[in-house]
Amino acid sequence: MEPNGILAILLCLSSLIAIKVGFVGMSILIQHAKPEFIERASEHYRKKPRRWVIFVGLVNGVAIPFISVLLISTQVLMLFGLVLLAAYLWLALLAYTVVYREIGSKLFEDLGPNRELKTTLYGGILAEAAFLAPVLGQLYSIALFIRSLGAVTLAILGRKRAS
């Protein structure tokens, strides 16, 4: 194999790892900044009748990127499409924060002080490692993303609990 091919492979792998580490890091920041919102989204994620959550997540996971790409392809509404795509990426970060937290809370019981942040960190590391598996990991990632995207959307549209 030529050195250029090896360098290209190393660049792709290091970029993938940097993106995964960035997702986990941003999830920790989101967990620290908005713990009440993440808790509400986690409650929607954990509820037993999940059909509505999965339906909302599937619609958002397909419709928002499709509409964004259509708007970006036009010259007049390109800015609106970019704003919509940025909002979708923010929803994706919120959704993965919920996934990381739920995986971490199921696997780790007692983590001492800063329990929520540690569960998000450890759950994120384990989830991203599992998502790297070629076929099953990607399917698992998509399924959890759709479910958590629906939970985040319902938490945004839902009412806050009275304190």
N, CA and C of each residue as an Amber inpcrd file, in Angstrom:
protein
   489
   0.8460000  -1.1770000   0.0000000   0.0000000   0.0000000   0.0000000
   0.8900000   1.2390000   0.0000000   0.4910000   2.2340000  -0.7300000
   1.2720000   3.4570000  -0.8330000   1.1630000   4.2730000   0.4570000
   2.1730000   5.0780000   0.7270000   2.1200000   5.9220000   1.9310000
   0.9400000   6.8920000   1.9210000   0.5270000   7.3780000   0.7550000
  -0.6120000   8.2890000   0.6940000  -1.9030000   7.5950000   1.1290000
  -2.0770000   6.3390000   0.7640000  -3.2540000   5.5740000   1.1670000
  -3.2860000   5.3400000   2.6610000  -2.1310000   5.0190000   3.2360000
  -2.0460000   4.8030000   4.6750000  -2.3410000   6.0930000   5.4250000
  -1.7910000   7.2010000   4.9350000  -2.0410000   8.4930000   5.5730000
  -3.5100000   8.8930000   5.4670000  -4.1320000   8.5760000   4.3550000
  -5.5530000   8.8810000   4.1970000  -6.4000000   8.0750000   5.1760000
  -6.0600000   6.8150000   5.3540000  -6.7840000   5.9720000   6.3100000
  -6.5820000   6.4880000   7.7310000  -5.3430000   6.8410000   8.0740000
  -5.0650000   7.3810000   9.4050000  -5.7950000   8.7030000   9.6330000
  -5.8790000   9.5280000   8.6100000  -6.6090000  10.7900000   8.7270000
  -8.0950000  10.5490000   8.9630000  -8.6700000   9.6130000   8.2350000
 -10.0940000   9.2900000   8.4210000 -10.3650000   8.7480000   9.8190000
  -9.5140000   7.8440000  10.2840000  -9.7050000   7.2710000  11.6160000
  -9.5310000   8.3170000  12.7130000  -8.5220000   9.1560000  12.5860000
  -8.3210000  10.1840000  13.6060000  -9.4410000  11.2190000  13.5760000
  -9.9860000  11.5180000  12.3990000 -11.1300000  12.4380000  12.3180000
 -12.3550000  11.8270000  12.9800000 -12.5880000  10.5440000  12.7500000
 -13.7110000   9.8640000  13.3750000 -13.5830000   9.8570000  14.8910000
 -12.4060000   9.5810000  15.3800000 -12.1850000   9.5690000  16.8270000
 -12.3590000  10.9610000  17.4020000 -11.8790000  11.9860000  16.7010000
 -12.0440000  13.3640000  17.1790000 -13.5200000  13.7560000  17.2350000
 -14.2990000  13.3310000  16.2570000 -15.7310000  13.6300000  16.2590000
 -16.4190000  12.9230000  17.4250000 -16.0640000  11.6670000  17.6530000
 -16.6720000  10.9120000  18.7530000 -16.3180000  11.5230000  20.1050000
 -15.0690000  11.9150000  20.2830000 -14.6510000  12.5570000  21.5330000
 -15.3590000  13.9040000  21.6920000 -15.5360000  14.6240000  20.5900000
 -16.2540000  15.8890000  20.6380000 -17.7060000  15.7200000  21.0410000
 -18.3590000  14.6660000  20.5520000 -19.7450000  14.4010000  20.9330000
 -19.8480000  14.1040000  22.4230000 -18.9280000  13.3000000  22.9410000
 -18.9680000  12.9730000  24.3690000 -18.6800000  14.2230000  25.1980000
 -17.7130000  15.0280000  24.7790000 -17.3930000  16.2560000  25.5030000
 -18.5460000  17.2430000  25.5040000 -19.1790000  17.4350000  24.3550000
 -20.3330000  18.3390000  24.2960000 -21.4910000  17.7920000  25.1170000
 -21.6430000  16.5010000  25.1650000 -22.7070000  15.9160000  25.9760000
 -22.4840000  16.1820000  27.4580000 -21.2420000  16.1440000  27.8870000
 -20.9400000  16.4550000  29.2860000 -21.2590000  17.9210000  29.5730000
 -20.9070000  18.8130000  28.6480000 -21.2310000  20.2290000  28.8380000
 -22.7390000  20.4620000  28.8640000 -23.4680000  19.8020000  27.9800000
 -24.9250000  19.9460000  27.9580000 -25.5270000  19.3980000  29.2420000
 -25.0400000  18.2500000  29.6990000 -25.5340000  17.6600000  30.9460000
 -25.3020000  18.6030000  32.1130000 -24.1700000  19.2880000  32.1180000
 -23.8540000  20.2130000  33.2060000 -24.6850000  21.4910000  33.1000000
 -24.9430000  21.9570000  31.8840000 -25.6610000  23.2180000  31.6950000
 -27.1700000  23.0770000  31.8490000 -27.7360000  21.9900000  31.3960000
 -29.1880000  21.7920000  31.3850000 -29.5890000  20.4670000  32.0220000
 -29.2900000  20.2420000  33.3030000 -29.6180000  18.9340000  33.8920000
 -31.1220000  18.6880000  34.0100000 -31.9270000  19.7460000  34.2410000
 -33.3700000  19.5520000  34.3660000 -33.9830000  19.1170000  33.0290000
 -33.5400000  19.7430000  31.9500000 -34.0680000  19.3830000  30.6370000
 -33.6830000  17.9560000  30.2620000 -32.4360000  17.5870000  30.5140000
 -31.9900000  16.2290000  30.1980000 -32.7610000  15.2110000  31.0320000
 -33.0910000  15.5640000  32.2630000 -33.8870000  14.6670000  33.1060000
 -35.2960000  14.4960000  32.5440000 -35.9170000  15.5870000  32.0700000
 -37.2410000  15.4810000  31.4670000 -37.1990000  14.6420000  30.1900000
 -36.1830000  14.8440000  29.3670000 -36.0560000  14.0470000  28.1470000
 -35.8040000  12.5840000  28.4840000 -35.0460000  12.3310000  29.5370000
 -34.7940000  10.9490000  29.9560000 -36.0730000  10.2700000  30.4320000
 -36.9610000  11.0430000  31.0700000 -38.2370000  10.4610000  31.4860000
 -39.0600000  10.0480000  30.2710000 -39.0820000  10.8640000  29.2260000
 -39.7760000  10.4830000  27.9950000 -39.1060000   9.2680000  27.3520000
 -37.7900000   9.1900000  27.4520000 -37.0280000   8.0830000  26.8650000
 -37.3480000   6.7690000  27.5610000 -37.5430000   6.8210000  28.8890000
 -37.7510000   5.6140000  29.6830000 -39.1870000   5.1310000  29.7220000
 -40.1550000   5.9630000  29.3440000 -41.5620000   5.5730000  29.4570000
 -41.8480000   4.3080000  28.6560000 -42.7750000   3.4860000  29.1660000
 -43.0650000   2.2030000  28.5270000 -43.7680000   2.3160000  27.1750000
 -44.8680000   3.0530000  27.0260000 -45.4570000   3.1350000  25.6820000
 -44.6040000   4.0510000  24.8040000 -43.6850000   3.4630000  24.0720000
 -42.6860000   4.2320000  23.3350000 -43.0770000   4.5090000  21.8870000
 -44.2410000   4.1030000  21.4550000 -44.6060000   4.2680000  20.0450000
 -44.5940000   5.7270000  19.6230000 -45.1520000   6.5920000  20.4730000
 -45.2050000   8.0040000  20.1360000 -43.7970000   8.5950000  20.0730000
 -42.9450000   8.2300000  20.9980000 -41.5650000   8.7330000  21.0250000
 -40.8220000   8.2880000  19.7690000 -40.9770000   7.0360000  19.3850000
 -40.2920000   6.5230000  18.2000000 -40.8450000   7.1800000  16.9390000
 -42.1560000   7.3700000  16.8680000 -42.7530000   8.0180000  15.6950000
 -42.2520000   9.4550000  15.5490000 -42.2610000  10.2180000  16.6360000
 -41.7910000  11.6130000  16.5810000 -40.3070000  11.6450000  16.2240000
 -39.5160000  10.7470000  16.7870000 -38.0920000  10.6940000  16.4670000
 -37.8360000  10.3300000  15.0180000 -38.6060000   9.3960000  14.4930000
 -38.4380000   8.9940000  13.0980000 -38.8240000  10.1250000  12.1450000
 -39.9180000  10.7940000  12.4450000 -40.3260000  11.9250000  11.5980000
 -39.2750000  13.0340000  11.6410000 -38.8070000  13.3670000  12.8280000
 -37.7820000  14.4140000  12.9370000 -36.4590000  13.9750000  12.3180000
 -36.1110000  12.7230000  12.4900000 -34.8400000  12.2260000  11.9590000
 -34.7890000  12.1730000  10.4450000 -35.9530000  12.0920000   9.8040000
 -36.0040000  12.0330000   8.3450000 -36.4000000  13.3860000   7.7490000
 -37.4140000  14.0080000   8.3170000 -37.9790000  15.2180000   7.7120000
 -37.0690000  16.4320000   7.8330000 -36.5020000  16.6610000   8.9990000
 -35.6970000  17.8780000   9.1850000 -34.4740000  17.8960000   8.2730000
 -33.6670000  16.8270000   8.1960000 -32.5330000  16.8830000   7.2600000
 -32.9730000  16.9960000   5.8010000 -34.0600000  16.3280000   5.4300000
 -34.5540000  16.3920000   4.0550000 -34.9960000  17.8110000   3.7050000
 -35.7660000  18.4240000   4.5850000 -36.2050000  19.8020000   4.3430000
 -35.0100000  20.7550000   4.3290000 -34.0500000  20.5260000   5.2010000
 -32.8500000  21.3750000   5.2270000 -32.0860000  21.3010000   3.9150000
 -31.9050000  20.1010000   3.4090000 -31.1790000  19.9420000   2.1450000
 -31.9460000  20.5930000   0.9970000 -33.2710000  20.4500000   0.9980000
 -34.0670000  21.1040000  -0.0420000 -33.9410000  22.6220000   0.0250000
 -33.9830000  23.1700000   1.2240000 -33.8730000  24.6210000   1.3680000
 -32.4750000  25.1230000   1.0220000 -31.4530000  24.3440000   1.3660000
 -30.0820000  24.7430000   1.0470000 -29.8570000  24.7190000  -0.4560000
 -30.5090000  23.8110000  -1.1460000 -30.3180000  23.7130000  -2.5960000
 -30.9300000  24.8930000  -3.3530000 -31.8800000  25.5890000  -2.7420000
 -32.4250000  26.7920000  -3.3770000 -31.5380000  27.9830000  -3.0350000
 -31.5230000  28.9640000  -3.8810000 -30.6950000  30.1310000  -3.6150000
 -31.3660000  31.0990000  -2.6370000 -32.6750000  31.1610000  -2.6840000
 -33.3980000  32.1580000  -1.8890000 -33.4620000  31.7580000  -0.4130000
 -33.7030000  30.4980000  -0.1180000 -33.9150000  30.0470000   1.2560000
 -32.7180000  29.3020000   1.8390000 -31.5380000  29.5270000   1.2910000
 -30.3530000  28.8070000   1.7540000 -30.0510000  29.1030000   3.2240000
 -30.1600000  30.3490000   3.6360000 -29.8570000  30.7130000   5.0180000
 -30.8130000  30.0290000   5.9910000 -32.0900000  29.9960000   5.6400000
 -33.0600000  29.3110000   6.4880000 -32.7580000  27.8160000   6.5760000
 -32.3260000  27.2070000   5.4910000 -31.9600000  25.8020000   5.4980000
 -30.7500000  25.5260000   6.3710000 -29.7720000  26.4310000   6.3440000
 -28.5940000  26.2670000   7.2060000 -28.9520000  26.4200000   8.6820000
 -29.8410000  27.3590000   8.9790000 -30.2920000  27.5260000  10.3680000
 -31.0560000  26.2870000  10.8280000 -31.9020000  25.7440000   9.9620000
 -32.6440000  24.5300000  10.2910000 -31.7000000  23.3390000  10.4910000
 -30.6640000  23.2470000   9.6780000 -29.6870000  22.1750000   9.8300000
 -28.8920000  22.3210000  11.1270000 -28.5500000  23.5640000  11.4870000
 -27.8490000  23.7930000  12.7560000 -28.7400000  23.4230000  13.9420000
 -30.0280000  23.7380000  13.8490000 -30.9590000  23.3590000  14.9130000
 -31.0720000  21.8340000  15.0080000 -31.0530000  21.1590000  13.8660000
 -31.1010000  19.6930000  13.8690000 -29.8400000  19.1050000  14.5150000
 -28.6970000  19.6890000  14.2370000 -27.4670000  19.1990000  14.8630000
 -27.4920000  19.4190000  16.3720000 -28.0950000  20.5260000  16.8150000
 -28.2380000  20.7550000  18.2610000 -29.1820000  19.7060000  18.8670000
 -30.2700000  19.3890000  18.1730000 -31.1630000  18.3250000  18.6410000
 -30.4420000  16.9820000  18.6980000 -29.5600000  16.7360000  17.7350000
 -28.7930000  15.4840000  17.7330000 -27.8680000  15.4160000  18.9460000
 -27.2290000  16.5240000  19.2910000 -26.3750000  16.5310000  20.4860000
 -27.1960000  16.2900000  21.7460000 -28.3620000  16.9170000  21.8360000
 -29.2300000  16.6810000  22.9900000 -29.6720000  15.2200000  23.0420000
 -29.9960000  14.6590000  21.8770000 -30.4480000  13.2680000  21.8230000
 -29.3380000  12.3150000  22.2550000 -28.1250000  12.5340000  21.7800000
 -27.0390000  11.6600000  22.1820000 -26.6800000  11.8470000  23.6530000
 -26.8950000  13.0370000  24.2000000 -26.6790000  13.2370000  25.6320000
 -27.6280000  12.3530000  26.4330000 -28.8690000  12.2830000  26.0030000
 -29.8430000  11.4210000  26.6820000 -29.4360000   9.9530000  26.5520000
 -28.9840000   9.5520000  25.3730000 -28.5520000   8.1570000  25.1690000
 -27.3700000   7.8350000  26.0720000 -26.3680000   8.7040000  26.0960000
 -25.1780000   8.4550000  26.9210000 -25.5560000   8.3540000  28.3960000
 -26.4290000   9.2350000  28.8270000 -26.8140000   9.2320000  30.2380000
 -27.5710000   7.9630000  30.5930000 -28.4630000   7.5370000  29.7300000
 -29.2390000   6.3290000  30.0160000 -28.3570000   5.0780000  30.0130000
 -27.4360000   4.9840000  29.0680000 -26.5350000   3.8320000  29.0440000
 -25.6530000   3.8290000  30.2880000 -25.1230000   4.9920000  30.6510000
 -24.2890000   5.0750000  31.8450000 -25.0480000   4.7770000  33.1190000
 -26.3060000   5.2260000  33.2050000 -27.0700000   4.9740000  34.4330000
 -27.4790000   3.5050000  34.5600000 -27.6220000   2.8030000  33.4340000
 -27.9560000   1.3800000  33.5140000 -26.7360000   0.5300000  33.8730000
 -25.5570000   0.9800000  33.4830000 -24.3630000   0.1700000  33.7070000
 -23.6350000   0.4830000  35.0100000 -23.7350000   1.7280000  35.4730000
 -22.9910000   2.1340000  36.6610000 -23.9600000   2.6110000  37.7260000
 -23.8700000   2.0230000  38.9010000 -24.7900000   2.3400000  39.9940000
 -24.2740000   3.4960000  40.8490000 -23.1750000   3.2870000  41.5420000
 -22.6900000   4.2610000  42.5150000 -21.3780000   4.8550000  42.0210000
 -21.4310000   6.1210000  41.6410000 -20.2210000   6.7830000  41.1420000
 -19.7640000   7.9320000  42.0240000 -20.3910000   8.0990000  43.1750000
 -19.9770000   9.1360000  44.1150000 -20.4060000  10.5240000  43.6770000
 -19.5820000  11.5350000  44.0030000 -19.9470000  12.9040000  43.6360000
 -19.9310000  13.1040000  42.1170000 -20.7220000  14.0480000  41.6470000
 -20.8850000  14.3270000  40.2110000 -21.3620000  13.0900000  39.4580000
 -22.3300000  12.4030000  40.0230000 -22.8230000  11.1560000  39.4510000
 -23.3400000  11.3350000  38.0280000 -24.1210000  12.4120000  37.7830000
 -24.7190000  12.6090000  36.4590000 -23.6500000  12.8120000  35.3960000
 -22.6380000  13.6050000  35.7180000 -21.5810000  13.8520000  34.7430000
 -20.7670000  12.5880000  34.4670000 -20.5170000  11.8160000  35.4970000
 -19.7550000  10.5780000  35.3120000 -20.5500000   9.5370000  34.5250000
 -21.8640000   9.4600000  34.7750000 -22.6530000   8.5120000  33.9990000
 -22.6930000   8.9140000  32.5310000 -22.7650000  10.2210000  32.2640000
 -22.7510000  10.6810000  30.8780000 -21.4060000  10.3950000  30.2290000
 -20.3160000  10.6260000  30.9390000 -18.9820000  10.3730000  30.3940000
 -18.7720000   8.8900000  30.1130000 -19.0100000   8.0480000  31.1070000
 -18.7700000   6.6150000  30.9300000 -19.7560000   5.9950000  29.9390000
 -21.0150000   6.4330000  29.9920000 -21.9930000   5.9420000  29.0320000
 -21.6470000   6.3730000  27.6150000 -21.1300000   7.5950000  27.4600000
 -20.7260000   8.0760000  26.1400000 -19.5500000   7.3090000  25.5790000
 -18.5740000   7.0320000  26.4200000 -17.4050000   6.2700000  25.9640000
 -17.8190000   4.8640000  25.5280000 -18.6370000   4.2090000  26.3560000
 -19.0760000   2.8500000  26.0140000 -19.9930000   2.8320000  24.7900000
 -20.8950000   3.8140000  24.7100000 -21.8110000   3.8530000  23.5660000
 -21.0540000   4.0990000  22.2680000 -20.1460000   5.0430000  22.2620000
 -19.3960000   5.3240000  21.0370000 -18.4980000   4.1610000  20.6500000
 -17.9660000   3.4450000  21.6310000 -17.1840000   2.2500000  21.3090000
 -18.0810000   1.1840000  20.6880000 -19.3000000   1.0430000  21.1980000
 -20.2270000   0.0580000  20.6350000 -20.7140000   0.4830000  19.2530000
 -20.8580000   1.7950000  19.0300000 -21.3490000   2.2790000  17.7500000
 -20.3210000   2.0900000  16.6350000 -19.0740000   1.8320000  16.9780000
 -18.0350000   1.6380000  15.9630000 -18.0880000   0.2530000  15.3180000
 -18.8630000  -0.6520000  15.8880000 -19.0010000  -1.9830000  15.2810000
 -19.6330000  -1.8160000  13.9030000 -19.1620000  -2.5470000  12.9000000
 -19.5560000  -2.2720000  11.5140000 -21.0530000  -2.2370000  11.2220000
 -21.8080000  -3.2720000  11.4820000 -23.2160000  -3.2760000  11.0800000
 -24.1300000  -3.1240000  12.2880000 -23.9900000  -4.0050000  13.2560000
 -24.8780000  -3.9710000  14.4170000 -24.7050000  -2.6910000  15.2260000
 -23.4980000  -2.1960000  15.3330000 -23.2590000  -0.9620000  16.0660000
 -23.9360000   0.2330000  15.4170000 -23.8960000   0.2770000  14.0960000
 -24.5440000   1.3830000  13.3940000 -26.0640000   1.2890000  13.4990000
 -26.6140000   0.0890000  13.3940000 -28.0650000  -0.0770000  13.5560000
 -28.5010000   0.2790000  14.9730000 -27.7100000  -0.1190000  15.9470000
 -27.9770000   0.1970000  17.3460000 -27.9340000   1.7120000  17.5540000
 -26.9600000   2.3640000  16.9430000 -26.8300000   3.8110000  17.0540000
 -28.0400000   4.5180000  16.4540000 -28.4850000   4.0840000  15.2970000
 -29.6360000   4.7040000  14.6450000 -30.9060000   4.5000000  15.4670000
 -31.1010000   3.2910000  15.9820000 -32.3020000   3.0090000  16.7790000
 -32.3370000   3.8550000  18.0470000 -31.2240000   3.9360000  18.7510000
 -31.1870000   4.7390000  19.9730000 -31.3120000   6.2270000  19.6610000
 -30.7350000   6.6580000  18.5350000 -30.8240000   8.0660000  18.1540000
 -32.2620000   8.4610000  17.8380000 -32.9810000   7.6290000  17.1100000
 -34.3690000   7.9460000  16.7600000 -35.2300000   8.0050000  18.0190000
 -35.0410000   7.0620000  18.9040000 -35.8170000   7.0510000  20.1470000
 -35.5030000   8.2660000  21.0110000 -34.2320000   8.6170000  21.1450000
 -33.8750000   9.7570000  21.9820000 -34.2180000  11.0810000  21.3110000
 -34.1960000  11.1380000  19.9800000 -34.6120000  12.3560000  19.2870000
 -36.0960000  12.6200000  19.5250000 -36.8950000  11.5830000  19.5300000
 -38.3040000  11.7360000  19.8720000 -38.4970000  12.1820000  21.3090000
 -37.7020000  11.6360000  22.2230000 -37.8080000  12.0290000  23.6300000
 -37.4210000  13.4890000  23.8270000 -36.3760000  13.9270000  23.1550000
 -35.9500000  15.3290000  23.2610000 -37.0090000  16.2510000  22.6740000
 -37.5850000  15.8730000  21.5450000 -38.6210000  16.6950000  20.9200000
 -39.8470000  16.7920000  21.8240000 -40.2560000  15.6830000  22.4190000
 -41.3950000  15.7260000  23.3330000 -41.0800000  16.5160000  24.5940000
 -39.8310000  16.4830000  25.0490000 -39.4470000  17.2920000  26.2080000
 -39.4550000  18.7780000  25.8680000 -39.0740000  19.1230000  24.6390000
 -39.1110000  20.5280000  24.2230000 -40.5600000  21.0050000  24.1010000
 -41.4140000  20.1810000  23.5140000 -42.8050000  20.5700000  23.2920000
 -43.6720000  20.4180000  24.5400000 -43.2350000  19.6090000  25.4860000
 -44.0150000  19.3650000  26.6870000 -43.8810000  20.4920000  27.6910000
 -44.7060000  20.3950000  28.7060000 -44.6900000  21.3890000  29.7800000
 -43.6460000  21.0230000  30.8070000 -43.1470000  22.0600000  31.4800000
 -42.2460000  21.8200000  32.5990000 -43.0630000  21.4070000  33.8070000
 -42.4550000  20.5650000  34.6400000 -43.1350000  20.1520000  35.8540000
 -43.1410000  21.2840000  36.8720000 -44.1840000  21.3580000  37.6560000
 -44.2410000  22.3710000  38.7070000 -43.3130000  21.9790000  39.8350000
 -42.4820000  22.9080000  40.2450000 -41.5060000  22.5990000  41.2930000
 -42.0710000  22.9050000  42.6590000
